[in-house]
Amino acid sequence: MNTANLQLEGVYFVLSALIDALIAKGVFQKPDMIAILSEVERRIGADASRPAEIRDANVEATLFPARFLTSALRAPADGTKPSFAAVVSLIKNRRPPQEEPTVSP
């Protein structure tokens, strides 16, 4: 695995812990934080100024941090934090399935 990917995994966990601390201290409520992250995801996905040559996979990569943090917040609150793989699994379950490309005859 690429070292940068491992570093980003750590950054996502740090951000998740900071968000949890802000919620625990009453700075934000969980639904408000989910709304903020959902708005970030919506704005990234709807960016009309994005060059047309940017591939869908690259857009999905850009959406990943907001999706990760939202999914981490939505994970069951049983006192334990889910693993990176468990949160990624939640993201995969949350995303709508990709449409199959149509083939012209």
C-alpha positions as CSV (number, residue, x, y, z in Angstrom):
1,M,0.0,0.0,0.0
2,N,1.2,3.5,-0.8
3,T,2.6,5.3,2.2
4,A,0.4,8.4,1.4
5,N,-2.7,6.3,1.7
6,L,-1.6,5.2,5.2
7,Q,-1.0,8.8,6.1
8,L,-4.4,9.8,4.9
9,E,-6.0,7.0,6.8
10,G,-4.4,8.5,10.0
11,V,-5.6,12.0,9.0
12,Y,-9.2,10.7,8.6
13,F,-9.0,9.2,12.1
14,V,-7.6,12.4,13.6
15,L,-10.4,14.5,12.0
16,S,-13.0,11.9,13.2
17,A,-11.6,12.2,16.7
18,L,-11.7,16.1,16.5
19,I,-15.3,16.0,15.3
20,D,-16.2,13.6,18.1
21,A,-14.6,16.0,20.7
22,L,-16.5,19.0,19.3
23,I,-19.7,17.0,19.6
24,A,-18.9,15.8,23.1
25,K,-18.1,19.4,24.2
26,G,-21.4,20.6,22.8
27,V,-19.9,22.8,20.1
28,F,-21.9,20.9,17.5
29,Q,-24.7,18.4,17.6
30,K,-24.2,15.2,15.6
31,P,-27.0,16.0,13.2
32,D,-25.6,19.4,12.5
33,M,-22.1,18.0,11.8
34,I,-23.7,15.4,9.5
35,A,-25.5,18.2,7.7
36,I,-22.3,20.2,7.3
37,L,-20.4,17.2,5.9
38,S,-23.4,16.3,3.6
39,E,-23.4,19.8,2.3
40,V,-19.6,19.6,1.6
41,E,-20.2,16.4,-0.3
42,R,-23.1,17.9,-2.3
43,R,-21.0,21.0,-3.2
44,I,-18.1,18.9,-4.3
45,G,-20.3,16.6,-6.4
46,A,-22.1,19.6,-8.0
47,D,-19.1,21.6,-8.9
48,A,-20.0,23.0,-12.3
49,S,-16.5,24.5,-12.7
50,R,-14.8,21.1,-12.7
51,P,-13.1,20.4,-16.0
52,A,-15.0,17.8,-18.1
53,E,-11.9,15.7,-18.5
54,I,-11.8,14.9,-14.7
55,R,-12.9,11.3,-14.5
56,D,-15.7,10.1,-12.2
57,A,-13.2,8.0,-10.2
58,N,-11.3,11.2,-9.4
59,V,-14.5,12.9,-8.3
60,E,-15.3,9.9,-6.1
61,A,-11.8,10.2,-4.6
62,T,-12.5,13.9,-3.8
63,L,-15.8,13.0,-2.1
64,F,-14.3,10.2,0.0
65,P,-13.2,12.4,3.0
66,A,-16.7,13.8,3.6
67,R,-18.2,10.4,3.1
68,F,-15.7,8.8,5.5
69,L,-16.4,11.4,8.3
70,T,-20.1,11.2,7.8
71,S,-20.1,7.4,7.9
72,A,-17.9,7.4,11.0
73,L,-20.4,9.7,12.7
74,R,-23.3,7.4,11.7
75,A,-21.5,4.3,12.9
76,P,-23.2,2.6,15.9
77,A,-22.4,4.5,19.1
78,D,-21.5,1.5,21.3
79,G,-18.4,3.1,22.8
80,T,-16.0,1.6,20.3
81,K,-14.8,3.3,17.1
82,P,-15.0,1.2,13.9
83,S,-11.9,0.3,11.9
84,F,-11.0,2.1,8.7
85,A,-12.2,-0.9,6.7
86,A,-15.5,-0.9,8.6
87,V,-16.2,2.7,7.8
88,V,-15.3,2.2,4.1
89,S,-17.8,-0.7,4.1
90,L,-20.4,1.7,5.4
91,I,-19.6,4.1,2.6
92,K,-19.9,1.4,0.0
93,N,-23.3,0.4,1.4
94,R,-24.4,4.1,1.4
95,R,-23.5,5.0,-2.2
96,P,-26.1,4.4,-4.9
97,P,-25.1,1.7,-7.3
98,Q,-23.4,2.9,-10.5
99,E,-25.5,2.8,-13.6
100,E,-24.4,0.3,-16.2
101,P,-23.1,2.0,-19.3
102,T,-25.4,1.6,-22.3
103,V,-23.9,0.2,-25.5
104,S,-25.1,1.7,-28.7
105,P,-25.8,-0.8,-31.5
